[in-house]
Amino acid sequence: MTDHLHPDCPDTARLGPNREESLLRARAARVEHDNGTRDRLWSGGFTRRRVLAGAGMAGVAALGAQLVTTRVSFGAPGPGALVVVFLRGGMDGLSVLVPADDPVLRAARPRTAVSGSLPLARGFGLHPALEPLKKHWDAGRFTAVPALSTPDVSRSHFQAQDVLERGGAASSGWLDRVLAEMGPGTTFRAVGEASTLPRSLVGTSGAVALRGIDGFRLAGWEGAHERTTAALTTLYTGLDHPLAAQAATTLGALRTAGTIATTAYQSAAQYPDGAFGKSLADVARLIKSGAGLRVACVDLGGWDMHTDLATDMTRNLTELGKTLDAFATDLGPALDTTTLLTMTEFGRRIAENGSAGTDHGHGSVALLLGGGLRPRTIAGAWDGLAENVQDHGDVPGSNDHRDLLGELVTRRLGLTEANLAKVFPGHDYRRLGALT
C-alpha cells in the first residue's frame, strides 16, 4: 500500500519510523479492514454457498455458465466497457491540465510551473509529455475534468483512496455496487489487473483479480481435466448437491479461459515496457476477445511528488501518454464503445514547496479517453486560482468525483439515475457534461 509514497510523505511518518515499518503497518491495517468486511458480510446473512461462490474455484463456477458460451473472436467490438486507471500517490493536476499563463500559478511555482503546454480549451493546456494524446483531443476522443475531489479533506493517501474507491461511506466498492445494479454477466465482466482486487471492486458481485490472461489457469490442468470431469461425475451422480452444477460449469469456464489464452493473438499496438503497459494490453485483449468485459481496473503508482516535481512528472506522464495512446490504437473500432478514466486520491498544493515539489492538496484532474465524449470540451466548474477561490492554498474541489463517475456509468454502462441512488447513496447527482 505504501509503494506509491514518497519518502518525505507525511503518511510514511505517521505509520512508522521507517519505510519498512510503514509498509508492515499498512498491510496490517488492510488485513484488519478485510476482516471487518468479512464479519459484516456474515452478519448480513451470507450463506456458505454464497461465500463459496465468491472465492477461488467456486468464484469461477458461480458465473461459469455464461463464460462457457462466451465467444472468442478477436477484433469484433463487444458491449460498452469502462476502464478505470488509478494514479496512486495524488497526481498534481495543475501540471497535467495546465491553466496556461495563470499569474497566480506562475508566482506560486517559480521553479515547477509547466511551460509550453499544448492548447486545449477554456485557457487550459496539456503537459507536453502527453503529446501522444493531443491527436485524440483533436478527434474528440480525449478530454479532462479539473478541480475534482471527494468530500474527504484528510490529505491522507490511505483515507482519501478508501473514500474514493468506496464512493462514500458504504463498505463495498463503488464499482461492486455498479455491477450489482447491472445484473448478471460473464466471468470476465469485471477484472482487476492485480494480485488482489482493488478496493473499488470489493464486494459480492464476483469480480476477478488476475495477473495477466495467460496466468488464469490451474497448474497441470491441461493433462487432468478429463480425469477431473469423470471424478466429479461419479461423485455427484444421483445427488441433488448445490456444488454439482457449479463443478460442471467450473470445468467449462477453465476450458474457455484456456481458449482465450491460447487463441492466436497479436496486439495492434506497441506498448511501452513495464507492468502498466502489460496490464492495459491485457485489458484490450479481453475487450477485443468478446469475453464480455464491462469493467476493468488498473493501477499506476509513483505520483507522490514531494521533491523534483518537474523531472518526475515528465517521466511519469511520458509513460502514461504513450501507454494510453497504444491502448487507443490497439482497441481500434472497440474504442468507440470503451471509455478509460484516470482518477487519483487528491491533488497537490498550489504553491511548490522548498524541495521543488508539491505537498498534499485537494482538487485534482481526471483524464478521459475513448468514445462518447463531448468533443474538444473541458467540462466541469473552474473558477481559477485567485486567492478568494482557493481552498486554504489548494485547488478547490468544485466538481464531485461521484458526479463524473455517475455520468460514466449511466452513459457507458447503461445505468439509470435511479440506479445511481444505490451506487452513491445519499449523493445528489449532478451531471458534469463530459460525455454526450
N, C-alpha and C positions, 0 to 999 in steps of 0.2 A: 504493500500500500504506500510505502514511502519512496519508491523508486523514482517518482516524478518530482521529489522535493529537492530544492537547492540546499546545500549545507548551511547556508545562512538563514534558512526559512524559520520563522518563529515556531511553526508546528514541530519541527525537529527538536527544538529546545524544550518544548512542552512535554514531549513524550519520553525523552531520556537524555542522559548526559552525552551520548554519542549516537552516531547514525545506526550502529548495530543494535543498540538498546532500543532506539526508536522503532526500528523495524520489528523487533520482537514484541514490543508493547502494542504496536499497531495490529499485528497479527492476532494477538490475544484479544484485542477489542473486537476484531471481526468474528472470532470464534464465539465470543460471548454474545454478540449480536445474532449470529446464526442460531445459536442455541435458544435464544429468546424467541426468534421467529418460529422455530420448530415447536416450542411449547405452546405458542399461540395457535398454531395450526391444529395441534392435538386437542386443545381445549375448545376449538371451534368445531369439533366433530369430524376430524379427519379419520377415516377408517383405514384398516390395514391395507385393503385393496387400493385405496386412493394413494396411500404412501408408496406402495409398490409401483403403481402406475406412474409415479413421478420420479423414480430413481432407477439408475442403472439400466439393465437389460429390459426390465418391465416398462421403463420410460419409453423405449423404442416400441415395445409391444402395444402400449396404450394408443399409439397413433399409427401403428404399423399397417393397418388395413388400408389407410389412404396411401401410404408410401408404396405399397405393393402395386398400385395402379398408376403410380406416377410415371409420366413419360420421360424418356431420356433422349431428347433430340436437340442437340446444341444448335443455337442460332435463332430459335423461334421465341420471340418475347412472350413472357407469361403475364400474369396479373400484376398490378402495381406493387412496388416494393419500396420500403423506407430503410435507408442505411444510415445509422447514427454513428458518427465518429466522435469519441470523447477525447478532447485535447486536455489531458490531465496535467495539472500544475497551475492553472489560472493564466490563460493566454492574455497578453496585453492587446486589447482590441484597438487601441489608438495607434499601434504600429502596423496593424493589418488593414483596417479600413480607416484611412488617414484623413482627418479633417484638414485638407490641404490649405496651407497658408493661414491657419488659425493663429493669431498673435498670442493667445493665451498658451497654447501648446508649445509654440516656439520659445516663449520665455520660460516655461516650466521645464523644458527639456533642451538645454543648450547643447548637450553632447549626444543626445539619443534621438532627437526628432528625425523622422524619416524624410529624406529628400528624394525628389524625382519620382513621386508616386504616379501611377497610371490613372488618368482621369476616368471617373465613372459618372456619378450624378450627384446632385444636391451639394456640390462642393467637396465631395469625398474622392479620394484616390486610393488605389490598391498598391500595397507594398511591391516594389519592383521584383522581388524574388517570386512573386505569384504571377509573373508574366505569362506562364503557360495557361492560366485561367482566363486571361483577358479575351481571347477569341471566343470563349464560351459566354462571357458577358455580352460581347457584340452579337452573338447568335441568340441571345435571350435565354440562355441555359445556365447562367450563374448570377448570383446576387448575394447580398449581405444585409443583415439587420443589426443596427447599432444599439447601444445602451440597453442591452438585455440583462435581466437579473432575476433572481428568486427573492422571496421575502427574507431569506437568511442574510444577516449582516455580520456574522461572526468573524469573517475573514479567516476562518479555519478551513484548510483543504478538506479535512475529514467530514466536518459537519456540512459544509457547502456542497460537496459531492453527494452526500447522503440525501440532503433535501432535494437536490436537482434530480437525482435518479429515482427517488420515490415520488417526485411530483407533488410534494406536500407532506402531510402528516401521516398518511397511510403506511402500513407496514410493508405492503407489497411494492414492487417496482411499477412505475407508470406504464411501461410497455407490457408488463404482465397483465395489467388491467385493460389495456388496449386489446390484447389477444383474447381476453375473456369476452369482451364486447363483440369481437369479430366472429366468434364461434369456431367450430372445428376446422382443422386444416391438415396439411401433410406433416410428417415428422420433421421435415426441414423448413417449416413455415417460419420459425424463429430461431436464429442462430447467434450465439456469442462466440466470436473468434478469440477464444482464450481457454485456459485450462479450467477455469471456473466461470460460472455465469456472472455477467455484470449485474450490479445491483438493480438496474432498471428492468431486468428480465426475471428477477427472483419472485417466485410465487407458485401458483398451482396450474399454470397453463401449458407446461411441458416444453419449454424452450430447450435447445440443445447447445451444450458447450463443446467445441471441438478445436483442436489444433491442426487444422488442415483436413481437407476431404480425404486424402489418402490414408489418414490415421483412423478414420471412422470404421473400424473393423475389429474383430477379435483375433488374437494370435492363434494360428493354426486352424482358423475357421474353414479355409478352402478344402482341407482334407477331412473335415469332420462333420460337415453339415448333413450328409446323408445318414450317418450313424445317429446323429442327434435327432433328426426327424423321426427315424424308426423308434428310438428310445422314448421320445415324448409321445408318439402314437400309442405305444404299448402302455405307457404309464397312465394315460388319461382315457383309454378305451372304456366305455361304459360308465364313465364318471361325469357328473354334471359339476365340473370343477371350474371355479372362476378364472383360474390361470390357464385352462386348456386353450381357449381361443387366443389368449394373449401369447402363449407359447408358439402357437402356429403362426400368428402374424409377425412375431419377432423374427422367425426364420425367413419369412418373405421380405421383411424390412432389411435384414442384413444382406440378403441377396441383391436387393435393389441398390442399397448403399454401395455394395461392391461393384455393381454395374456402373454407377456414376464414376467411381474412382478409376475404373479400368477402361471406360469408353475413350476411344481416341479423341484427344482434345489438344488444341493449340491456342494459346491466348492470342488475341488480336492486337495486343499492345505489349511494349517492353516496359515493365515496371522497374523502378529503382530497387536496388538490392536492399534487403532488410526485412524485418518481421512485418512492418506496416504494409509494404508493397505486396508481400506474400498473402497477407490477410485479405486485402481488397481484391487481389487476383482470385482468391478462393470464393469470395462473395460474388464476383462477376461470373465465375464458372457456375455457381449454384443458380444464379438468376437465369443464365442462358440455357441451363440444362432442363428447365421446366420442372424443377423439383418442388415448386410451389412456395418458394421463399417469399415471405411478405415483410419480415423484419430482420435486420442484421445489425450487430453492434461490434465495433472495432475500437481499440484504444491506441492512442499515440501520446506518450509522455514526454517530459522534458520542457515544459512551458513555465516553470517556476524560476523566472529570470531576475534574481535579486542583484546580479552583477553582470556587466558586459552585455547589456541588452542588445545593442546593435548587431554585434557579431553573432550571438546565439540565435537571435530572431531570424537573421538572414539564412543561417544554416537550416533551421527548422522549417522555415517557410519554403525554402528550395525543395526539401524533401516532400513537404505537403503538396505544393503546387504540381510537381512532376508526377506524384502518385495519383492525385485526383484527376489530372489530365489523362494519364494512362487508363484509369478506371473508366472515364467517359468514352475514350476511344475503344476500349475493349468491349464495352456494352453494345456499341453500335445502335441499332434500332431500339434495343431494350432500354436505352437511356430515356426514351420518351415516356416510359411508364415507371421510371425509377427516380426517386429524389434522395440525394445524400445531404445530410445535415451535420455540421460540426457544432459541438457545444463544449463549454468549459465552465468550471465551477464559479469563477468570478473573474473580473477584470483587474486592472492594476491602478495604482495611484496616478493622478495626472502628472505630478511632478516626479522627475527622476530622483534617485537617492544619491548618496555620496559615493557609491561604487559604480556609477553609470548603469544602474539597473533600475527596476521599479518594484515597489512593495505591494502587498495585497490590497486590492481595492474593491469596487462594487460592479458597476455596469461593464459589460464586455460586448463581444460581437459574435454572431453566428454566420457561417457561410453556408450557402445552399447551391447545389449543383444538380442539374437534371431537367426533367420535363415538368410542365405545368406551372413554371414560374412566371411572374409578371415581368415581361421583358424590359431589361435595361432600367430597372426601377429599384431604388433603395427604399424599402418600406419601413414603417415604424416611426415613432416620435423621436425627434432630435432637436434639442434646444441649445446646442452649442456648449462651450466650456467656460462661459463667463462666471465670475465668482458667485453671482446671485443664483445660478442654477446648479452649481456644484453640490455634491453630497459630501460635505466636510472634506473636500480635497479629492473626491472620487468622481468618476463619471456617474451621473445619476442613473438609477435603474428605471428608466422611463418606459420600457417595454418588458412585460412579464413573459418569461420563458414559456409558461403554460399556454399563453395565447398563441405563440408561434407553434408549439407542439400540437395544440388543438387544431390549428389550421392545417398542419401537415397531415394529421391522421384523418381528418374529415375529407380533405381534397385527394389524398393519395391512397388511403386505405378504406375509404367508404363509410366511416363512422358518421353518426349524426350528432347534432348538438345535444340531443338527449343522452346519447352515449357518453359525451364528454362530462356530464354531471357525475357519472360513476368513475370516470378515469381521473378527474381532478375534482373530487368532492369539495364543496364549499367555495369553489372559484367561479367567479362571474366572467365567462368567456367573452373576449373582445377580439374580433378578427383584425390582424395587422395589415393584411393586403399584400403579403409576399407572394402568394400564389393566385392564379387566375380563378 
